[in-house]
Amino acid sequence: MVNRELIRLKTVQIVYSYYLNGRDELGAQGVNASEKELTVSLDKAYELYLSLLALLVEIKRVAVEDVEHKQMRNKQLGITEPVNTRFANNRLLQMLCQNEQLLEFREKNNQIWIEDDAVIESMYNGFIQSSDYEAYLNEEDSFKADQTAVRNFYRLMVCNNDELHDTLEDKCIYWNDDKFIIDTFVLKTIKLFKEDSTKDMVLLPQYNSNEELEYAVKLLRHAIENDKYYRSLIESNSKGWDMKRIALMDKVIIQIGLAEIISFPNIPVAVSINEYVNIAKMYSAGRNSSAYINATLDVIAKQLQSEHKIIDKI
């Protein structure tokens, strides 16, 4: 599940913190502390993935409670019209409830959503009042319709939810920076379920192989341990720019971009540059930061190629 896009973001965050908090003055101790923080941060990203899947289980619980409440009310009022149970009996949500891997996580982390009924109920109520929910009720009863309903619920009520954003911020300092990427993995997981999926279906693993973690550690260490060399490249190719006036975040992004370009020749240079320009658009405060980072990385990469220090075609 952990991919290079997430690793790049995490590395930028942690290397920025490394300089901001003066870890660069601690030598090897500071580098080791940052490496540990990176691995912890990646563990927390996977925890968020499982927590958001567990949130869908809580949504089903609220849906069942809503049906039971409405049935009781109708009985008391003598209303014979049946209560619609489509969403409460949603097959995909039921599979998540029974999934052994998710069940194990929920048992170990049974407090994760314990105080958040107000947020969960708000999301549920928002969905059942939506046109997506109405369309779901009018569709033929099928697994595919159930699956689509859960995906629509997630997109509509979980992605870009400010109330949930505040809740996650209180739970873990790492989570809100990760969520927009983790959302894509949750949606992918929903799509992976089939009508005949069983309770032992394996969810996305934290790492597909050891390569991702090795890439993360190598990228972080090369960015920090070779920072003087990278800073000299930045300075010599930033004519007209005062290095003291260049934002720390911009220097960190270029520094890590150079570490990737030089240390990972299997990654196309153009891909690396594009990835770090996108990160600049998210994290850099300067109006021209992404353009500056794009130009600087491009110029330095061409210089390194001419010096035969990288062999990738730009």
Summary of the structure (lengths in Angstrom):
residues: 314
radius of gyration: 24.0
end to end distance: 28.7
largest distance: 85.1
contacts: 930
relative contact order: 0.12
helix: 73%
strand: 0%
